[in-house]
Amino acid sequence: MKRMLAIVLFMLFGGVSLAQEPLVSRSTKSYLIFDGNLQDTAFLKEKCRQAGLDLGLSVLANRIPTDSKFVMSKPSEHLLKQGTLHLQLPIDDSQTEFAVYHSSLFDQPASINVLQIDEELITYRTTEKSGNIHLFYNCVRGAFGTKRSAHAKNATVYKLWDTPERTLLPDLELQDQMAQAEAKKLAKTDYTLLIFNDLKSYAYNVQGDLAIGRLLDTMHKYNPDKLLQADLLTPMSWQYLSRVNENLNWNASMRIKIVETLSEKQDFYRKTKMPWMIGNFQIHLADKNRNATTLEELEWFLSKAAAFDAGFGLDCSAETMKNHGLTDEMLNTIKHWETLRLANAFSEEQKETFKDPYGDWRIKKADDSTYLLCSRHISRHYFCNLTDDHWEWNSPYTSRFALRIAVEGKGSISQLYFNTPNGVLHLPCTLNPGQYLIYNFDGSTYITDLNYNKIEEVEAQGVSFLEEGTSEVSFGCEIQTKDNKKPDVTVRFITQSPSETISLHHK
């Protein structure tokens, strides 16, 4: 601790003066976020190897569950207190409604709403301000196994810190003990990366940013060969962190104004001499609220990591990997993009091109040292009325086209065809609700479920070709209704530019 406290580090967010070198190696290598399910460890490590990722373990070394020895029966004196209140009137051991004098403590959100009076913990469901008092309703007395008791007027009431995980926080003394115990346990594991996703919570005690330094100093002491990552950069965290990831979770809506935001962050972390990660990308399965992740969505995200020369966190559970039909293709694609990024194989011109928030790209491996990069145009969704579908398809390229066709609702369609100025493409198959038809640039065609698991191969017939500009395209099929209802069918087409070669040894 003396070494840590003697650090001379001055950090101003408009500029930086660093008087000491970092204690850890710095890296922007991307990683898979491990959820801590030990039975999946070997499987996820193999997938990390396939994708060229680290396996990163999220660490919360200051969370106290409500069934912990520090809470149940007799609460520890080292539970972190957010502030002090006082009872307005005495209460007996059974009251579930009572009042304290007004405090701004209740302006801050909480998850489990825990109060401590002497050795009793009390939770409340609602609170209401009335004049200079706060009224509590629907209280649980003797919460978490503590003993109910009567309390006198003006008795001290502590509002305890809680977290979104519905846990409590320790004070500095207990936090130090918990951090040391966790650091010793982590030292026995072979995870290469330790992730601290709520670093600010370690500063809620009296020492503030110094407490963050104490935590990271302990973690580094017992795990000197591991990378340490956090979601927050502070003067006391700078020398211990290998990189910062602010845990920005990416989605389709982020195409708007994303370049401006990322450029500002890149400038800030460059000035602070700290490697930067651009956030997290989640690969997920289909559910009632969203479709399964596509390869096109992933590559859009990977292009942004390449544009800003920043790593990322991949949020993908073992269950998802085992049930998503594109898992291997997506992991191999991550490996291609990250291999090129880390080798500095992309030119500055290419990086600027990747910053286009509406641009899409595809990378394929040609051989051990060269890759093929092309730009793609991915159309909007075309909704079919299944009677007389005529569209104008616009493409920036003269190219074969790929198709993504989805069927929902009731009924089915079969014997699909697309009539283009260059000929007719016939897809002889039957598509049922909850299925996709995937037609690729190389002509390979297959039917999948909603998670892109292959159900059936299809032999496509004819041509798929669009000229640059506008082409008149019509769509037709045979329709099988169910309960007098037609299925809902949507179509997207994709075209692509000629490929350019990227060498792994590009300078």
Order of alpha helices (4+ residues) and beta strands (2+ residues): alpha-beta-beta-beta-alpha-beta-beta-beta-beta-beta-beta-beta-beta-alpha-beta-alpha-beta-beta-alpha-beta-alpha-beta-alpha-alpha-alpha-beta-beta-beta-beta-beta-beta-beta-beta-beta-beta-beta-beta-beta-beta-beta-beta
